[in-house]
Amino acid sequence: MTGSAIQREGFETVTVACELAIEERTISADALLNILSRLQTNPAPAVVATPEQLCLKLPPIADYGRYDALLSRSAEGCA
């Protein structure tokens, strides 16, 4: 695990991860992999344009009466 982590992440990064694991007293392969994962900087996801036909024309409105009616019908069916 350590050899491949050094090749993949670099010696300096693995050393920092080991130091953090020792400070946190969580010395295990899983803890090191978790720390290495947290040390990585992930690029921001690409912005995807929403097609016009998928855009909402009217904002959703909460209809509590309809929700209550569905619940009461569901409760009647279970009895």
C-alpha distances in whole Angstrom, upper triangle without the diagonal:
4,6,5,6,9,10,10,12,13,13,16,14,11,14,16,13,13,17,17,15,17,20,20,19,16,13,11,7,10,12,10,9,13,14,12,14,17,17,17,21,22,25,28,29,32,35,37,40,42,45,48,49,46,47,49,53,53,51,50,52,52,54,54,57,56,53,55,57,54,53,56,56,53,54,57,56,54,57
4,6,5,6,9,10,10,10,10,12,11,8,10,13,11,10,14,15,14,15,18,18,18,16,13,11,8,11,12,9,10,13,13,11,14,17,16,16,20,22,25,28,29,32,36,38,41,43,46,49,50,47,48,50,54,54,52,51,54,53,56,56,59,58,54,57,59,56,55,58,59,55,57,60,58,56,59
4,5,5,6,9,10,10,9,13,13,10,12,15,14,13,17,18,17,19,22,22,22,19,16,15,12,15,16,13,12,16,16,14,16,19,18,18,21,23,25,29,30,33,36,38,42,44,46,50,51,48,49,51,55,56,54,53,56,55,58,58,61,60,57,59,61,58,57,61,61,58,59,62,61,59,62
4,5,5,6,8,9,10,14,13,10,13,16,14,14,18,19,18,20,23,23,23,20,18,15,12,14,16,12,11,15,15,12,14,17,16,16,19,20,23,26,27,29,33,35,38,40,43,47,47,45,46,48,52,53,51,50,53,52,55,56,59,57,54,57,58,55,55,58,58,55,57,60,58,56,60
4,5,5,6,7,8,11,9,7,10,12,11,11,15,15,15,17,20,20,20,17,15,14,10,12,13,9,8,12,12,9,11,14,13,13,16,17,20,24,25,28,31,33,37,39,42,45,46,43,44,46,50,51,48,48,50,50,53,53,57,55,52,55,57,54,53,56,57,54,55,58,57,55,58
4,5,5,5,5,8,8,6,9,11,11,11,14,16,16,17,20,21,21,19,17,16,13,15,15,12,11,15,13,10,13,16,14,14,17,19,21,25,26,29,33,35,39,41,44,47,48,45,46,49,52,53,51,51,53,53,56,56,60,58,55,58,60,57,56,60,60,57,59,62,60,59,62
4,6,6,8,11,10,10,12,15,14,15,18,19,19,21,24,24,25,22,20,19,16,17,18,15,14,17,16,13,15,17,16,15,17,19,21,25,26,28,32,34,37,40,42,46,47,45,46,48,52,53,51,51,53,53,56,57,60,58,56,58,60,57,57,61,61,58,59,63,61,59,63
4,6,9,11,10,10,13,14,13,15,18,18,18,21,23,23,24,22,20,18,15,16,17,13,12,14,14,10,12,15,13,11,14,15,17,21,22,24,28,30,34,36,39,42,43,41,42,44,48,49,47,47,50,50,53,53,57,55,52,55,57,54,53,57,57,54,56,59,58,56,60
4,7,8,6,7,10,11,10,13,15,15,16,19,20,20,22,20,18,17,15,15,15,12,11,13,12,8,10,12,10,9,12,13,16,20,21,24,27,30,34,36,39,42,43,41,41,44,47,48,46,46,49,49,52,52,56,54,51,54,56,54,53,57,57,54,56,59,58,56,60
4,6,6,6,9,10,11,12,15,16,17,19,20,21,22,21,19,19,16,18,17,13,13,16,14,10,13,15,12,12,14,16,19,22,24,27,30,33,36,39,42,45,47,44,45,47,51,52,49,49,52,52,55,56,59,58,55,58,60,57,57,60,61,58,59,63,61,60,63
4,6,5,6,9,10,10,12,14,15,16,18,20,21,20,17,18,16,18,17,13,14,16,14,12,15,16,13,14,17,19,22,25,28,30,34,36,40,42,45,49,50,47,48,50,54,54,52,52,55,54,58,58,61,60,57,60,62,59,59,62,63,60,61,65,63,62,65
4,6,5,6,9,10,11,12,14,15,17,18,20,19,18,18,17,19,17,13,15,16,13,11,14,15,12,13,15,18,21,24,27,29,33,36,39,42,45,48,50,47,47,49,52,53,51,51,53,53,56,57,60,59,56,59,61,59,58,62,62,60,61,64,63,62,65
4,5,5,6,9,10,11,12,14,15,16,18,17,16,16,15,16,14,11,11,13,10,7,11,11,8,9,12,15,18,21,24,27,30,33,36,38,42,45,46,43,44,46,49,50,47,47,50,49,53,53,56,55,53,55,58,55,54,58,59,56,57,60,59,58,61
4,5,5,6,9,10,10,12,14,15,16,15,13,13,12,13,12,8,9,11,9,7,11,12,10,11,15,17,20,24,26,29,32,35,38,40,43,47,48,45,45,47,51,51,49,49,51,50,54,54,57,56,53,55,58,55,54,58,58,55,57,60,59,57,60
4,5,5,6,9,10,11,12,14,15,15,13,14,13,15,13,10,12,14,11,10,14,14,12,14,17,20,23,26,29,32,35,37,41,43,46,50,51,48,48,50,54,54,51,51,53,53,56,56,59,58,55,58,60,58,57,60,61,58,59,63,61,60,63
4,5,5,6,9,10,11,12,14,14,13,14,14,15,13,10,12,13,9,9,12,12,9,12,15,18,21,24,27,30,33,36,39,41,45,47,49,46,46,48,51,51,49,48,50,50,53,53,57,56,53,55,58,55,54,58,59,56,57,61,60,58,61
4,5,5,6,9,10,10,12,11,10,11,11,12,9,6,8,9,6,6,10,9,8,11,14,17,20,23,25,29,32,34,38,40,43,46,47,44,44,46,49,50,47,46,48,48,51,51,54,53,50,52,55,53,51,55,56,53,54,57,56,54,57
4,5,5,6,9,10,10,10,8,10,10,12,9,7,10,11,9,9,13,13,12,15,18,21,24,27,29,32,35,38,42,43,47,50,51,48,48,49,53,53,50,50,51,51,54,53,57,56,53,55,57,55,53,57,58,55,56,59,58,56,59
4,5,5,6,9,10,10,10,12,13,15,12,10,13,13,10,11,15,14,13,16,19,22,25,28,30,34,36,39,43,44,48,51,52,49,49,50,54,54,51,50,52,51,54,54,57,57,54,55,58,56,54,58,59,56,57,60,60,58,60
4,5,5,6,8,9,9,12,13,13,10,9,12,11,8,10,13,11,11,14,17,20,23,25,28,31,34,37,40,42,45,48,49,46,46,47,50,50,47,47,48,47,51,50,54,53,50,52,55,52,51,54,56,53,53,57,56,54,57
4,5,5,6,5,5,8,10,10,7,7,10,10,8,10,13,12,12,16,19,21,25,27,29,33,35,38,41,43,46,49,50,46,47,48,51,51,48,47,49,48,51,50,53,53,49,51,54,52,50,53,54,51,52,56,55,53,55
4,5,5,6,6,10,12,13,10,10,14,13,11,14,16,16,16,19,22,25,28,30,33,36,39,41,45,46,50,53,54,50,50,51,55,54,51,51,52,51,54,53,56,56,52,54,57,55,53,56,57,54,55,58,58,55,58
4,5,8,9,13,15,15,12,12,15,14,12,15,17,15,15,19,22,24,28,30,32,36,38,41,44,46,49,52,53,49,49,50,54,53,50,49,50,49,52,51,55,55,51,53,56,54,52,55,57,54,54,58,57,55,57
4,5,8,11,14,13,10,11,14,12,10,14,16,14,15,18,21,23,27,29,31,34,37,39,42,44,47,50,51,47,47,48,51,51,47,46,48,46,49,48,52,51,48,49,52,50,48,52,53,50,50,54,53,51,54
4,6,9,13,13,10,11,14,14,12,15,18,17,18,21,24,26,30,31,33,37,39,42,45,46,50,52,53,50,50,50,54,53,50,49,50,49,51,50,54,53,50,51,54,52,50,53,54,51,51,55,54,52,54
4,6,9,9,6,8,11,11,10,13,15,15,16,19,22,24,28,29,31,35,37,39,43,44,47,50,51,47,47,48,52,51,48,47,48,47,49,48,52,51,48,49,52,49,47,51,52,49,49,53,52,49,52
4,7,8,6,7,11,11,11,13,15,16,16,19,23,25,28,30,32,36,38,40,44,45,48,51,52,49,49,50,54,53,50,49,51,49,52,51,55,54,50,52,55,52,50,53,54,51,52,55,54,52,54
4,5,5,6,9,10,11,12,14,15,17,19,22,24,28,30,31,34,37,39,43,44,47,50,50,47,48,49,52,52,49,48,50,49,51,50,54,52,49,51,53,50,49,52,53,49,50,53,52,50,52
4,5,5,6,9,10,10,12,14,15,17,21,22,25,28,29,32,35,37,40,42,45,48,48,45,46,47,51,51,48,47,49,48,51,50,53,52,49,51,53,50,48,52,52,49,50,53,52,50,52
4,5,5,6,9,10,10,12,14,16,19,20,24,25,26,30,33,34,38,39,42,45,45,42,43,44,48,48,45,44,45,44,47,46,49,48,45,47,49,46,45,48,49,45,46,50,48,46,49
4,5,5,6,9,10,11,12,15,18,19,23,25,26,30,32,34,38,39,42,45,46,42,43,44,48,47,45,43,45,44,47,46,49,48,45,47,49,47,45,49,49,46,47,51,49,47,50
4,5,5,6,8,10,10,13,16,18,22,24,25,29,32,34,38,39,42,45,46,43,43,45,48,49,46,45,47,46,49,48,52,51,47,50,52,49,48,51,52,49,50,53,52,50,53
4,5,5,6,9,10,11,14,15,19,21,23,26,29,31,35,36,39,42,43,40,40,42,46,46,43,42,45,44,47,46,50,48,45,48,50,47,46,49,50,47,48,51,50,48,51
4,5,5,6,9,10,13,14,18,20,21,25,27,29,33,34,37,40,41,38,38,40,43,43,40,40,42,41,44,43,47,46,42,45,47,44,43,47,47,44,45,49,48,46,49
4,5,5,6,9,12,14,18,20,22,25,28,30,34,35,39,42,43,39,40,41,45,45,42,41,43,42,45,45,49,48,45,47,49,47,46,49,50,47,48,52,51,49,52
4,5,5,7,10,12,16,18,20,24,27,29,33,34,38,41,42,39,39,41,44,45,42,42,44,44,47,47,50,49,46,48,51,48,47,51,52,49,50,53,52,50,54
4,5,5,9,10,13,16,17,20,23,26,29,31,34,37,38,35,35,37,41,41,39,38,40,40,43,43,47,45,43,45,47,45,44,48,48,45,47,50,49,47,51
4,6,8,10,13,15,17,21,23,26,29,31,34,37,38,35,35,36,40,40,37,37,39,39,42,42,46,45,42,44,47,44,43,47,48,45,46,50,49,47,50
4,6,9,13,15,18,21,24,27,30,32,36,38,40,37,37,39,42,42,40,40,42,42,45,45,49,48,45,47,50,48,47,50,51,49,50,54,53,51,54
4,6,10,12,15,18,21,24,27,29,33,36,37,34,35,36,40,41,38,38,41,41,44,45,48,47,44,47,49,47,46,50,51,48,50,53,52,51,54
4,7,9,12,15,18,21,24,27,30,33,35,32,32,34,37,38,36,36,39,39,43,43,47,46,43,46,48,46,46,50,50,48,49,53,52,51,54
4,6,9,12,15,18,21,23,27,30,31,29,29,31,34,35,33,34,36,37,40,41,44,43,41,44,46,44,43,47,48,45,47,50,49,49,52
4,6,9,12,15,18,21,24,27,29,27,27,29,32,34,32,32,35,36,40,41,44,43,41,44,46,44,44,48,48,46,48,51,50,50,53
4,6,9,12,15,18,21,24,26,23,23,26,29,30,28,29,32,33,36,38,41,40,38,41,43,41,41,45,45,43,46,49,48,47,51
4,6,9,13,15,18,21,23,20,20,23,26,28,26,27,30,31,34,36,39,38,36,39,41,39,39,43,43,41,43,46,45,45,49
4,6,10,13,15,19,21,19,19,22,25,27,25,27,30,31,35,37,40,38,37,40,42,39,40,44,44,42,45,48,46,47,50
4,7,9,13,15,18,16,15,18,21,23,22,24,27,29,32,34,37,36,34,38,40,37,39,42,42,41,43,46,45,46,49
4,6,9,12,14,13,13,16,19,21,21,22,26,28,31,33,36,34,33,37,38,36,37,41,40,39,42,44,43,44,47
4,6,9,12,10,10,14,16,19,19,21,24,27,30,32,35,33,33,36,37,35,37,40,40,39,42,44,44,44,48
4,6,8,7,7,10,13,16,16,18,21,24,26,29,32,30,29,33,34,32,34,37,37,36,39,41,40,41,45
4,6,6,7,11,13,16,17,19,22,25,27,30,32,30,30,34,34,33,35,38,37,37,40,42,41,42,45
4,5,5,9,10,13,15,17,21,24,26,29,31,29,29,33,33,32,34,37,37,36,40,41,41,42,45
4,6,8,9,13,15,16,20,23,24,28,29,27,27,31,31,29,32,35,34,34,37,39,38,39,43
4,6,9,12,13,14,18,20,22,25,27,25,25,29,29,27,29,33,32,31,35,36,35,37,40
4,6,9,10,12,16,19,21,24,26,24,24,28,29,27,30,33,32,32,35,37,36,38,41
4,6,6,8,12,15,17,21,23,21,21,25,26,24,27,30,29,29,32,34,34,36,39
4,7,9,12,16,18,21,23,21,22,26,26,25,28,31,30,31,34,35,35,37,40
4,6,9,12,14,18,19,18,19,23,23,23,25,28,28,28,31,33,33,35,37
4,6,10,12,16,18,17,18,21,22,22,24,26,27,27,30,32,32,33,36
4,7,9,12,15,14,14,17,18,18,20,23,23,23,26,28,28,30,32
4,6,9,12,11,12,15,16,16,18,20,21,22,24,26,27,28,31
4,6,9,9,9,11,13,14,15,17,19,19,21,23,24,25,28
4,5,6,6,9,10,11,13,15,16,17,19,20,22,23,25
4,5,5,6,8,10,10,12,14,15,16,18,20,21,23
4,5,5,6,9,10,11,12,14,15,16,18,20,21
4,5,5,6,9,10,11,12,14,15,17,19,20
4,5,5,6,9,10,11,12,14,16,17,19
4,5,5,6,9,10,10,12,14,15,17
4,5,5,6,9,10,11,12,14,16
4,6,5,6,9,10,11,13,15
4,5,5,6,9,10,11,13
4,5,5,6,9,10,11
4,5,5,6,9,10
4,5,5,7,9
4,5,5,7
4,5,5
4,6
4
